[in-house]
Structure formats: C-alpha cells, structure tokens
Amino acid sequence: MKNTATLKKQQDTCTVPCFDHDKVNAIRATLDKEQDRLPELADFYKLLGNATRLKILFALAEGELCVCDLAHVLELSTAATSHQLKLLRDKGWLRKRDDGKMVYYRLHSADLLKALKGDLVMLETRLG
C-alpha cells in the first residue's frame, strides 16, 4: 500500500502525457547526479545571501585585513565582524593569520571572487 505522501505527490504531478521522454529522462539523470551536491550549493548561496558577508569578501579582494580594519570598513563592532568572518572561514572561503593579538584575514579562493564579480556584471546588465 502506498503512503499518503507518495499518493499526494502523484496527484500533484502533471497529468498531461510527456511528449519528450528522452529529454525528461536525460534531465532526470543529470539532476540525479547532482542530487547530493544541490543542498551544499543551496547552503553556499544562503551563506552569500547576506550583504555584510559579501562586503567582507569584496573588501578582502583588496588584500589581507585585520579584524579591526574590516570592522571599520563595515561600520560594525569587532564582535559582529568576527562572527561574520567565522562563518566564512568555517566554509573554507577565508584564511586567517594570527600575529600576536592581531588576527588577519585573506581570501582563500580567487574563484569565488571571480564568480561574485561575474554575478555583479550579470545584475548590471539586467538592470541597465
């Protein structure tokens, strides 16, 4: 016997006959290959869905900065800045360097910055 969730899903599925079975099956196969990575990608976009974290990444594109300098750039407290930096560092996008009591951050991936700049160009094109 089918459970309620399966029956509900079947009822919600389009009832119009599929015209291109090969295309549908090929797309399903592609999505199945990415199934495990898609939640990771969604988390990645959630992390970047914050203007403060984006500002941090663009600021660090200019070079290594200490937490205090970043706090001044962002007009935030050191604690609030450190919290945002930790989130980015935990995901592997930043590297830190301790120098006595000072902590410095730098970008770990130039690819991330290229992608973000490409996204900005795309937005400017759409809005322009």
C-alpha positions as CSV (number, residue, x, y, z in Angstrom):
1,M,0.0,0.0,0.0
2,K,1.3,3.4,-0.9
3,N,1.8,6.0,1.8
4,T,-0.1,9.3,1.9
5,A,3.0,11.4,0.8
6,T,3.5,9.2,-2.3
7,L,-0.1,9.5,-3.2
8,K,-0.1,13.2,-2.7
9,K,3.0,13.6,-4.9
10,Q,1.4,11.5,-7.7
11,Q,-1.7,13.7,-7.5
12,D,0.3,16.9,-7.7
13,T,2.3,15.6,-10.8
14,C,1.3,16.9,-14.2
15,T,-1.3,14.6,-15.7
16,V,-0.5,15.7,-19.3
17,P,1.3,12.9,-21.2
18,C,5.0,13.6,-21.7
19,F,6.0,14.4,-25.3
20,D,9.7,14.0,-25.0
21,H,10.5,11.0,-22.8
22,D,14.2,11.1,-23.8
23,K,14.7,14.7,-22.8
24,V,12.9,14.2,-19.5
25,N,14.9,11.1,-18.7
26,A,18.2,12.8,-19.6
27,I,17.4,15.8,-17.4
28,R,16.4,13.5,-14.5
29,A,19.7,11.6,-14.9
30,T,21.6,14.9,-14.8
31,L,19.8,16.0,-11.7
32,D,20.2,12.6,-10.0
33,K,24.0,13.0,-10.5
34,E,23.9,16.4,-8.7
35,Q,21.4,15.3,-6.0
36,D,23.9,15.1,-3.2
37,R,25.6,18.5,-4.2
38,L,22.5,20.6,-4.5
39,P,21.8,21.0,-0.8
40,E,25.5,22.1,-0.4
41,L,25.0,24.6,-3.2
42,A,21.9,25.9,-1.5
43,D,23.8,26.3,1.8
44,F,26.5,28.2,-0.2
45,Y,24.0,30.6,-1.5
46,K,22.5,31.1,1.9
47,L,25.9,32.0,3.3
48,L,26.3,34.5,0.5
49,G,22.8,35.8,0.8
50,N,24.0,38.4,3.3
51,A,25.2,41.8,2.2
52,T,27.7,42.1,5.1
53,R,29.4,38.8,4.2
54,L,29.6,40.0,0.5
55,K,31.1,43.2,1.6
56,I,33.7,41.3,3.6
57,L,34.6,39.2,0.5
58,F,34.9,42.3,-1.7
59,A,37.0,44.1,0.9
60,L,39.4,41.2,1.2
61,A,39.7,41.2,-2.6
62,E,41.8,44.3,-2.0
63,G,44.2,42.3,0.2
64,E,44.6,41.0,3.7
65,L,43.0,42.9,6.5
66,C,42.9,42.7,10.3
67,V,39.5,42.3,12.1
68,C,39.7,45.9,13.3
69,D,40.2,47.3,9.8
70,L,37.3,45.2,8.5
71,A,35.1,46.4,11.4
72,H,35.8,50.0,10.4
73,V,35.1,49.3,6.7
74,L,31.8,47.6,7.6
75,E,30.9,50.1,10.4
76,L,30.3,47.2,12.7
77,S,31.6,46.1,16.1
78,T,34.6,43.9,16.2
79,A,32.5,41.1,17.7
80,A,29.9,41.3,14.9
81,T,32.6,41.4,12.3
82,S,34.3,38.4,13.9
83,H,31.1,36.4,13.8
84,Q,30.7,37.0,10.1
85,L,34.3,36.2,9.4
86,K,34.0,32.9,11.3
87,L,31.0,31.8,9.2
88,L,33.0,32.5,6.0
89,R,36.1,30.8,7.4
90,D,34.2,27.7,8.6
91,K,33.1,27.2,5.0
92,G,36.7,27.5,3.7
93,W,36.4,30.8,1.9
94,L,38.8,32.7,4.1
95,R,42.2,32.0,5.8
96,K,43.3,33.7,8.9
97,R,46.7,34.5,10.3
98,D,47.4,35.3,13.9
99,D,50.1,37.9,14.7
100,G,50.3,38.4,18.4
101,K,46.9,39.8,19.4
102,M,46.1,40.8,15.9
103,V,44.1,38.5,13.5
104,Y,44.4,39.0,9.8
105,Y,42.1,37.5,7.1
106,R,42.5,36.9,3.4
107,L,40.5,35.3,0.7
108,H,41.3,31.6,0.2
109,S,39.7,31.3,-3.3
110,A,40.1,33.6,-6.2
111,D,37.4,31.5,-8.0
112,L,34.8,32.7,-5.5
113,L,35.7,36.3,-6.2
114,K,35.6,35.8,-10.0
115,A,32.1,34.2,-9.6
116,L,30.9,37.1,-7.5
117,K,32.2,39.7,-9.9
118,G,30.6,37.8,-12.8
119,D,27.3,37.9,-10.9
120,L,27.6,41.7,-10.4
121,V,28.2,42.1,-14.1
122,M,25.1,40.0,-14.8
123,L,23.0,42.1,-12.5
124,E,24.2,45.4,-14.0
125,T,23.4,44.0,-17.5
126,R,19.9,43.0,-16.4
127,L,19.2,46.4,-14.7
128,G,21.0,48.5,-17.3
